[in-house]
Amino acid sequence: MGDSTHASVCSTVAAYFDVDPTHVKPEQWLRNDWGLDAIELNILALRIEQVEGVAIRSEDLNAVHTIGQLINLVRALHRKAQLHLGASPEQDS
């Protein structure tokens, strides 16, 4: 897996909070460290969907607690889309 999804998700989170992307770490908690409530998490997810071209289901989003889990979810959605389109799962979007 390449690093483009990681960088893109971190950049989107950073833009949402108007901070430098280097301040966004995979181990940080979306609710505890960044203070996101359910509505804000959904708004952030919509922004990530727009940037990444994926659809994040509510059930999947509810299981996400950290930036790293969010990155992994987006990666999984990219792999699922690539498999659906017949592309190699090793490619990173």
HELIX and SHEET records of a PDB file:
HELIX    1   1 SER A    4  PHE A   17  1                                  14    
HELIX    2   2 PRO A   21  HIS A   23  5                                   3    
HELIX    3   3 ALA A   38  GLU A   52  1                                  15    
HELIX    4   4 SER A   58  ASN A   62  1                                   5    
HELIX    5   5 ILE A   67  LEU A   85  1                                  19    
END                                                                             
